[in-house]
Amino acid sequence: MFILNKKKNLVKSLARDINQQIFEVMLVSFLLFYLLDQILANIISDYFNLNIILIIVIISGIVMSFPVFASEKKEVKRKKTGLTDYLFIMGLGIVSFGVIYYKLDLDFWLRLAISIISAVIIILLSILLLNENNEENL
């Protein structure tokens, strides 16, 4: 009986790990392909339907939320936020400014204002999430 229970736990943890890897890889792939598709004028969607990857991401995300697949809480040592974290967030904000500015087809000042406001919101929310995660670990 004990061996059967141990095998069930092993199968459950293996299925959880595989599903988590599928979710992470497909999510990053979808985001990169979507960004490339938006910047380079349908270079991906002319040959491949991105909705397939999105469906896989949604299904694996739903499966990850089931209580059966909920992972046990592991103690993870978190490092303190440093200058590199803030510089990375600023870099992502600048990239988002550029992408939004490039994709909007509006008057110059309106496009500039929307891009700046969007980049500032992205930067502030990222910093807020970064600091919230660090406060939980204190």
C-alpha positions in Angstrom: 0.0 0.0 0.0 2.8 2.4 0.9 4.6 1.7 -2.4 1.4 2.3 -4.4 0.9 5.7 -2.6 4.5 6.6 -3.3 4.1 5.8 -7.0 1.0 7.9 -7.2 2.9 10.9 -5.6 5.7 10.3 -8.0 3.4 10.3 -11.1 1.5 13.3 -9.8 4.7 15.3 -9.2 6.1 14.2 -12.6 2.8 15.3 -14.4 2.9 18.6 -12.5 6.5 19.3 -13.5 5.9 18.4 -17.2 2.8 20.6 -17.3 4.7 23.5 -15.7 7.5 23.2 -18.2 5.0 23.1 -21.1 3.2 26.2 -19.7 6.5 28.2 -19.3 7.9 27.2 -22.7 4.7 27.8 -24.6 4.0 31.1 -22.9 7.4 32.5 -23.6 7.2 31.2 -27.2 3.8 32.7 -27.7 5.0 36.1 -26.4 8.1 36.1 -28.5 6.3 35.0 -31.7 3.5 37.5 -31.1 6.0 40.3 -30.6 7.9 39.3 -33.8 4.7 39.0 -35.7 3.6 42.5 -34.6 7.0 44.2 -35.4 7.8 42.4 -38.6 4.4 42.5 -40.3 2.9 39.0 -40.0 6.1 37.1 -40.5 4.9 34.3 -38.2 1.2 34.3 -38.7 1.6 33.9 -42.5 3.0 30.4 -41.9 1.7 29.4 -38.5 -1.4 30.0 -36.5 -0.4 31.5 -33.1 -3.8 30.6 -31.7 -2.6 27.0 -31.4 0.1 28.0 -29.0 -2.3 30.2 -27.1 -4.8 27.4 -26.7 -2.0 25.2 -25.3 -1.0 27.9 -22.8 -4.6 28.4 -21.7 -5.2 24.6 -21.2 -1.9 24.1 -19.3 -2.6 27.1 -17.2 -6.0 25.8 -16.3 -4.6 22.4 -15.4 -1.9 24.0 -13.2 -4.7 25.7 -11.2 -6.3 22.4 -10.2 -5.8 21.7 -6.5 -4.5 18.2 -7.4 -1.6 19.7 -9.2 -0.9 22.4 -6.6 2.7 22.2 -5.7 3.9 21.9 -2.2 5.3 25.0 -0.7 9.0 24.9 -0.9 11.2 27.3 0.9 12.9 29.4 -1.7 15.6 31.8 -0.7 14.9 35.1 -2.5 17.7 37.5 -3.1 17.2 41.2 -2.3 16.3 43.5 -5.1 19.3 45.3 -6.5 20.2 47.8 -9.1 20.2 45.2 -11.9 16.5 44.4 -11.2 15.6 48.1 -11.5 17.7 48.6 -14.6 16.0 45.5 -16.2 12.6 47.0 -15.4 13.6 50.3 -16.9 14.9 48.6 -20.0 11.6 46.7 -20.4 9.8 50.0 -20.0 11.9 51.6 -22.7 11.3 48.6 -25.1 7.5 48.8 -24.4 7.6 52.5 -25.2 9.3 51.8 -28.5 6.9 49.0 -29.5 3.8 51.1 -28.5 5.1 54.2 -30.3 6.0 52.1 -33.4 2.6 50.3 -33.6 0.3 53.3 -33.0 -0.9 55.2 -36.1 -2.0 58.5 -34.5 -0.9 62.1 -34.5 2.7 62.5 -33.2 1.8 64.1 -29.9 -0.9 61.7 -29.1 1.2 58.7 -30.0 4.1 60.1 -27.8 1.8 60.7 -24.9 0.2 57.3 -25.0 3.6 55.6 -25.3 5.1 57.5 -22.4 2.0 56.9 -20.1 2.0 53.2 -21.0 5.8 52.8 -20.4 5.5 54.6 -17.0 2.5 52.3 -16.0 4.5 49.2 -17.0 7.6 50.4 -15.0 5.6 51.3 -11.9 3.6 48.1 -11.8 6.7 46.1 -12.3 8.4 47.8 -9.4 5.3 47.4 -7.3 5.2 43.7 -7.9 9.0 43.4 -7.3 8.7 45.1 -3.9 5.5 43.2 -3.0 7.3 39.9 -3.5 10.2 41.0 -1.4 7.9 42.2 1.5 6.3 38.7 1.6 9.7 37.1 2.3 10.7 39.3 5.2 
